[in-house]
């Protein structure tokens, strides 16, 4: 999967949010807020092909977290990203 072009992570008033940029995303009306670890993952994979396994490796490499917990967290965040329409297959 891959992040969709035109969505950028920004820091707005201390909150990390995904914002739509460009006319192809003009109808985007949702605000996607991200916690520190989700923002870390987004920055690491933005514009690149990635798998859930890649995200698990990133989490376990950056945070003191076991692979099972990381995998559960990754499944949840990928589902949120897919529902928000900010990633594509």
C-alpha positions in Angstrom: 0.0 0.0 0.0 1.0 3.6 -0.3 0.0 7.0 1.1 -2.1 9.0 -1.3 -0.5 12.0 -2.9 -1.8 15.4 -1.7 -2.0 14.6 2.0 0.6 16.1 4.3 1.3 15.9 8.0 1.3 19.3 9.6 1.6 20.6 13.1 -1.3 22.9 13.8 -1.5 24.5 17.2 0.4 21.7 18.7 -1.7 19.0 17.1 -0.4 16.7 14.4 -3.0 16.5 11.6 -3.2 15.3 8.0 -4.2 18.1 5.7 -5.3 17.8 2.0 -3.3 19.8 -0.5 -4.0 20.3 -4.2 -7.2 20.6 -6.2 -7.6 16.8 -6.5 -8.4 16.7 -2.7 -10.6 19.8 -2.7 -13.6 17.9 -1.3 -11.7 16.5 1.6 -13.6 17.5 4.7 -12.2 15.3 7.4 -9.4 16.2 9.8 -7.1 13.3 10.7 -5.4 13.8 14.0 -2.4 11.7 14.8 -0.6 10.8 18.0 3.2 10.8 18.2 3.7 7.2 17.0 1.2 7.5 14.1 2.9 10.7 13.0 6.2 8.9 13.2 4.9 6.2 11.0 3.4 8.6 8.5 6.6 10.6 8.2 8.6 7.4 7.6 6.4 6.0 4.8 4.9 9.1 3.2 5.0 8.7 -0.6 6.5 5.2 -0.4 5.2 1.7 -0.8 4.9 0.0 2.5 3.4 -3.1 4.2 2.0 -3.6 7.6 5.2 -5.6 8.4 7.3 -2.5 7.5 5.2 -0.4 10.0 5.7 -3.1 12.7 9.5 -2.9 12.2 9.4 0.8 12.4 7.5 0.8 15.6 9.6 -1.9 17.3 12.8 -0.1 16.2 11.7 3.3 17.5 9.7 2.4 20.6 10.2 -0.1 23.4 7.3 -2.3 22.2 7.1 -6.0 21.4 6.2 -7.2 17.9 2.7 -8.5 18.9 1.6 -5.2 20.4 3.1 -3.3 17.5 1.2 -5.5 15.0 -2.1 -4.9 16.8 -1.4 -1.1 16.8 -0.5 -1.2 13.1 -3.7 -3.0 12.1 -5.7 -0.3 13.9 -3.9 2.6 12.3 -3.9 1.1 8.8 -7.7 0.6 9.1 -8.1 4.2 10.2 -6.0 5.4 7.3 -7.9 3.3 4.8 -11.3 4.5 6.2 -10.1 8.1 5.9 -9.0 7.6 2.3 -5.4 8.7 2.8 -3.8 5.5 1.7 -4.3 3.3 -1.4 -3.5 -0.2 -2.4 
